[in-house]
C-alpha cells in the first residue's frame, strides 16, 4: 500500500510539475530578477565609480568588496602600463602621505618610507615616465590654495590626478576650537572653485577624514575626536558639493576610506594612522578608479562603462532576433491551423467529429526554435557578464563555501546509483559519471574562488588532467578500433567541441583563447588524429594480423612524446609556431601566446598517457587477460589485491604531497609528470573490484552527458556567467 501510494503521489507530482514547467519557472524567475535589478539600478543610480568611492564591506579580514562591482588587484606591470606618462599629485597631511606611499608601492614595492616627513616627497619611474608627488600641506589654508591655484593657470602642466585632504592638523593646532572649524569652512570655500576648475581636465579627489581610535591617541592629540572629524567632513562635503550651482560637482568625494577605517582603526599603532593593509586597500581603490576605464580588466567592473557593441555583436543580435521573429510567425500559423482543426459537433448525432489532419513540423521551424532558445540563453549570458544590469562581486574563498557544496553533491551522487549495462573497464556509464563529478567539483572550485587555496588547487589540477586523460583515451580508442580517419568525422568532432564557445566569443566579444579549455581539448584532438592518421595508418584490425604493427604504433607514440618534450622545453619554438597567422588569431591573448604556452605545458604529458593506457588496455582485452564479467575482479585475487593496495597507497601519497605543497610554481613544474599516478590509481580502484564496475551514479552521469556545455562555461578565467 505504501509503495502504491508513493507511485500515485509521484505520478500526480509529475502530472503538474515536469521539465517543461521547471524551465518556465526558471525563465519567469530570471525575468523577475532582471526586472528587480533594473528597478534598483534606476532608483539607486548606475554609477559604479560612485559605489567604489563611497561604499563596500570586508570579505573576511583583508579583502574589500565594493558595492555591486568587482575590484581588480593591479600588478606592477599593469599599474605602469596604465600610468605611463602620467603625473599624480597627493596634497595634504600625514594621512595623505601614507596613502601616497601605498600608491607608489603598487608601482614600485621597493620604495622606502624615509626622509623628512614634513616636506615634499617626489617619486619618478623613468621606465614608464610615471611621476607621483606628495606635497606637504597639512592644513587647508592659503599655502594649499596657492599650490592649487598655480595648476589652474593655462601655461602650467596640470597633474592628471589630484588627491587632496586635510583636517586633523587644524583640530590639533587650534585645540579643537569652533573658530578653527569656521576658518576651515572659509578656506575650503575659497579652494572649492579652483578644485572645480581643475576637475574639468583632471581627476580630483577629496579624501574625507578617517575616524580615530581615541583610546590610543597621545596626550597632544586627545583633542582630535571623532565628533570633531565628523563636523569637518560634513563641512567639506556640503561646500564642495555646492560649488557648482546647476550641476553635480566634478570633485569626487573619497569617503570609502572612512568605512575601511571603521573596521581597522583598532589595529592602529597610534590611534591616528591606519594600519598598512587598510592604506593598501585605499590605494588600490584609487588605482581602480583611474585605471579600470583605461585597461578594462576582466575582473574589474567598477568604473568600467558598458563596452560598445561591435559590428559582429550587432549582426549576431540581428540574427537571433530574426530567428525569434521567424519562430513566432511559425508558432502563430500553427496555432491558427490547430484552432481550425478542432473537433466540431455533429448536429444530428450530437457526437464530436475529429479532424485527423496533423500539421507537419518543418525542419526550418525546428532550426528556428533551436536558435531562438540559444539566442535567449546568450542574451542572459550577455546581461550577466557584459552589461551592468546585475550586481557583481569578487570571489572570496572560504573552506565552507567550497567543501559544503562538495559534500552536498557527493551525498546526492551516492544516493542516485544504478547498475551499469556493461561491466567493462571505463564503460560508458562510468566515464559519464567520472566526467560529471569532475565537472561539478571544478565548477564549485571556480565559483568559490578556491584557486587561492593551494591544496585544493593542486587536486583540481589533477581533475583537469584526468579530463584530458579521458580525451586521449577516448579518441585513441575510437580511431584504433574504427579506423575512421575521414574528414567528416574530424569536422563533426571539431564542430561539437567549438560551436558553443565560438558563439560565446561572438556574443561576449572575447578572444577564442579566453575560454582556454576548449582550445586545449581541440588541439589535443588534432594531435591524436594527426598522430594516428599519418602514414602508416595502424589500426587494431591491421595490428591483430601482425604484432609488428604494435611496435610501429609504439614508435609513433614515442615520436609524439619527443615532439611534446621539444615544445615543452623550447618556449621560443612553441611561440613561433603559434604566432603564425592564422594560429595567432586563435591562441593569442593580450597580444602574445604566453598564456597558451603555460596552459598547454601544464598538462603536456597526460593526453599521451591516456593514449598509451588505451593501447595497453585494448591489447590486454584482445588477449583476454582481463576478467570483465559482472562481479568478477579484473585480475586474479592475489594480483587484484596487490594492485588495489599499490593504488590506494599511491592515491594517498599524491594527496598528501599535493596538500603539503607550499610553492605553486614548483608544484606546477612537477604536476605534468606525477599527475598520472593519481589518475591511474583512481582508475584501478574504480575498476578492479567487480562490484565497483557494476554500479554507477546516474546523478553524476547526467552531468557527464552535457560535458560539451560544461567544457565551455566552467573554464573562463574570470567570466561571471554564473552570477559570481
C-alpha positions, -999 to +999 in steps of 0.1 A: +000+000+000+028+024+009+046+017-024+013+022-043+007+055-025+042+066-033+038+058-070+004+075-072+019+106-055+049+106-078+026+103-108+005+132-095+035+154-090+049+146-125+015+155-139+017+190-126+054+195-124+075+184-154+108+195-170+088+219-192+072+236-162+106+238-144+120+256-174+091+280-175+095+287-137+132+293-143+125+317-171+100+336-150+124+338-121+152+352-144+128+378-158+116+388-123+152+391-110+162+412-141+132+435-135+141+439-098+178+447-106+167+471-133+144+489-109+171+490-083+196+505-108+171+531-118+164+540-082+199+539-067+218+550-098+241+531-121+275+548-114+298+520-102+325+546-097+304+563-070+298+530-053+336+522-054+344+556-038+317+555-011+305+520-002+316+485+004+324+459+030+351+435+041+350+398+029+370+382+057+397+402+072+416+420+044+395+416+012+375+447+003+343+443-017+328+474-032+290+476-035+277+459-067+310+458-087+344+439-088+377+455-079+409+444-097+441+438-079+467+456-100+502+441-107+533+463-111+533+459-149+496+468-152+500+499-130+529+511-150+511+504-183+481+525-171+501+554-156+526+558-184+534+595-190+511+604-161+516+628-132+497+622-099+498+646-070+489+640-034+483+671-013+477+671+025+488+659+059+504+627+072+474+606+064+476+616+027+513+609+029+505+573+040+482+570+010+509+583-012+534+557-001+509+529-005+500+541-040+537+543-050+544+508-037+519+494-063+543+508-089+575+501-070+572+478-040+609+486-030+602+523-024+611+530+012+593+554+036+623+575+046+634+611+048+619+642+064+582+635+068+572+672+069+583+681+034+575+673-002+584+638-014+589+631-051+588+598-069+595+590-106+597+558-125+617+566-156+609+533-174+572+542-176+576+580-173+554+580-142+556+608-118+540+608-084+545+637-059+535+642-023+531+679-014+532+686+024+502+709+031+488+697+065+461+725+067+435+738+043+449+774+042+465+800+019+495+778+013+474+749-001+453+774-020+483+789-037+496+754-047+463+745-063+459+779-079+492+775-098+478+745-116+448+764-128+469+786-150+469+777-186+507+778-190+514+753-163+512+715-168+485+700-146+486+667-128+464+640-143+452+630-109+450+652-077+443+636-043+438+661-015+426+662+020+434+677+055+418+685+088+435+668+118+463+693+120+438+722+122+420+704+150+453+697+168+469+731+164+438+751+174+429+726+202+396+717+185+381+752+188+349+762+169+368+792+154+392+767+137+362+749+121+348+783+109+382+792+094+383+757+078+349+763+062+361+797+048+393+783+035+377+753+018+351+776+003+379+796-014+396+765-026+364+748-040+362+769-072+398+761-080+393+724-075+362+725-096+381+742-124+409+716-122+383+688-122+373+697-157+406+685-171+420+663-143+406+637-119+403+654-085+395+635-053+389+650-018+397+625+009+374+627+038+390+623+073+391+588+087+379+582+123+404+578+151+408+553+179+406+578+208+419+554+235+453+551+217+458+588+210+487+605+227+481+635+250+489+661+224+463+645+201+435+640+226+416+669+211+412+651+178+378+634+185+355+615+161+329+642+168+352+669+155+362+648+125+326+643+115+320+681+117+349+688+094+338+661+070+303+675+068+317+710+061+339+697+033+311+676+017+285+704+018+308+731+005+325+710-023+291+696-035+276+731-036+305+747-055+285+743-088+250+757-088+232+740-116+251+707-119+268+679-099+303+687-086+332+673-106+352+669-075+348+633-063+345+625-026+368+597-014+347+586+015+353+549+013+384+552+034+361+561+064+344+527+061+377+509+059+390+528+089+359+520+110+368+483+107+406+485+111+414+516+132+417+494+163+448+479+147+464+513+145+497+519+164+490+554+175+452+557+170+455+582+142+472+565+113+457+534+096+475+500+095+493+492+063+467+468+050+440+494+051+461+520+033+469+494+006+432+489+001+425+526-003+454+529-027+441+500-048+407+517-049+423+548-063+441+527-089+408+510-099+390+544-102+416+557-126+428+526-145+398+504-149+384+526-177+418+525-194+429+489-192+394+473-188+405+443-167+381+414-169+377+411-131+375+449-125+339+460-134+340+491-111+342+524-132+340+505-164+314+517-188+295+491-208+316+483-238+301+494-271+287+467-293+310+456-321+297+451-357+298+413-353+278+415-320+252+437-337+250+412-366+246+383-340+218+402-323+200+408-356+204+371-365+190+359-332+162+385-333+153+374-368+152+337-356+129+347-327+105+366-351+106+338-376+097+312-350+069+333-336+054+335-371+055+298-375+040+294-340+011+317-348+004+300-381+004+265-364-018+278-336-044+292-361-043+259-380-048+240-348-079+261-340-094+253-374-088+216-369-106+215-335-133+188-333-168+200-342-202+187-330-225+168-355-259+185-351-278+153-360-260+127-338-246+151-312-212+135-314-179+152-320-162+146-353-124+148-351-103+161-379-074+138-385-052+164-402-019+169-384+001+200-393+037+188-401+066+205-382+092+216-408+129+212-402+132+250-407+108+256-377+128+232-355+160+250-365+145+284-357+132+272-324+167+260-315+183+293-325+156+311-306+165+292-274+202+298-280+196+335-285+177+338-252+205+320-234+232+342-250+211+373-241+211+361-205+248+355-205+255+389-220+233+406-194+252+388-166+287+394-178+290+423-202+261+446-192+258+464-159+223+451-151+232+426-124+255+434-094+289+417-095+312+405-067+347+394-064+353+357-055+364+351-019+374+317-008+363+301+025+365+264+034+328+263+039+320+278+005+339+250-012+335+219+010+298+222+019+287+221-018+312+192-024+296+172+004+261+180-008+267+168-044+286+138-031+256+127-010+233+132-040+257+112-062+258+083-038+220+083-034+212+081-071+230+049-081+221+022-107+235-009-123+256-005-154+246-020-187+281-035-192+310-042-168+340-033-190+368-011-177+358+026-181+324+017-196+302+045-210+282+050-178+314+051-157+331+076-179+300+098-179+299+096-141+336+104-140+332+135-162+301+145-143+315+146-108+348+161-120+330+190-138+308+197-108+338+198-085+357+221-109+326+243-113+324+247-075+361+254-074+357+283-099+326+298-082+341+296-047+375+311-058+393+281-043+424+287-066+439+308-037+440+277-015+470+257-028+460+222-017+426+225-034+443+240-065+467+210-068+439+185-066+418+204-091+448+203-115+446+165-113+409+166-123+417+188-153+445+164-162+420+135-158+396+151-182+424+154-208+435+118-200+399+108-210+403+128-242+434+108-251+419+075-241+385+081-258+397+094-292+426+069-294+402+040-288+378+053-315+405+057-342+423+024-332+391+003-333+371+020-360+399+033-383+376+062-393+401+089-404+376+106-427+374+144-428+337+141-419+345+126-386+371+153-378+347+182-388+319+166-367+341+165-335+355+200-341+320+214-345+307+197-314+337+209-294+337+245-306+302+256-316+292+269-282+325+286-275+326+303-309+290+317-303+302+329-269+332+346-284+309+364-308+283+374-283+307+383-255+334+399-277+361+377-262+391+360-279+390+323-286+418+317-261+398+333-233+379+300-229+412+282-228+400+247-221+381+242-254+412+253-274+432+229-253+409+199-260+407+209-296+444+210-302+449+177-284+422+160-305+440+172-336+473+159-322+457+125-316+442+125-351+474+135-369+495+110-350+473+081-359+463+093-394+498+098-407+514+071-427+515+043-418+479+042-406+479+015-379+446+003-366+436-027-344+423-048-374+457-045-391+477-050-359+459-082-350+473-099-381+509-090-373+525-080-339+550-059-358+523-032-362+521-029-324+558-019-323+551+005-352+524+022-332+546+024-301+572+040-322+547+066-334+538+073-297+575+076-289+580+103-316+549+121-303+565+121-268+597+135-282+578+162-300+559+172-268+592+174-248+607+195-275+579+221-274+577+220-237+613+229-232+616+252-262+593+282-255+607+301-284+599+274-309+564+270-294+557+307-296+570+309-332+546+281-343+515+295-326+523+331-335+520+324-372+488+335-389+461+323-387+470+303-355+479+336-338+443+348-341+431+318-322+458+314-295+469+350-287+457+366-255+467+402-247+489+403-278+511+371-271+508+334-268+525+330-234+492+322-216+485+295-242+520+280-238+516+280-200+482+262-202+494+237-228+526+229-209+508+224-176+492+191-187+516+183-216+520+145-210+486+135-198+470+130-232+499+108-242+494+089-210+457+084-220+466+072-254+492+047-240+468+034-214+441+029-241+466+009-262+477-013-233+441-019-221+428-028-256+458-051-262+452-069-228+414-071-236+421-086-270+442-113-255+415-120-229+439-113-200+413-093-182+382-107-164+354-082-171+324-103-162+298-090-138+310-092-102+344-106-112+377-089-101+397-076-131+427-100-123+432-130-101+426-123-064+463-120-055+471-096-083+439-076-078+446-072-040+482-063-047+473-037-074+445-023-051+470-019-023+495-001-045+467+021-060+454+032-026+489+039-013+498+059-045+465+078-043+470+088-007+507+096-012+499+120-040+471+136-020+495+141+010+521+156-014+495+179-030+481+190+003+516+198+017+526+218-014+540+252-004+553+267-037+528+269-066+555+273-093+574+243-081+543+221-078+532+232-113+566+220-126+562+186-111+525+182-119+528+171-155+550+141-146+532+129-115+495+136-121+492+104-140+499+085-107+467+096-091+447+092-123+458+055-128+453+048-091+417+061-093+410+040-125+423+008-108+404+014-075+372+021-095+376-009-119+395-038-103+366-048-079+338-063-100+311-048-078+326-013-083+324-017-121+288-029-119+273+003-104+274+040-113+259+072-102+231+083-125+232+118-109+268+124-119+264+106-153+236+130-162+260+159-158+287+140-177+264+137-207+264+175-211+301+178-208+304+199-240+284+227-224+304+225-192+337+225-211+328+259-225+314+277-195+332+264-165+368+273-175+368+310-184+393+330-164+371+355-147+338+353-166+307+360-145+283+339-164+273+321-132+264+353-113+297+354-095 
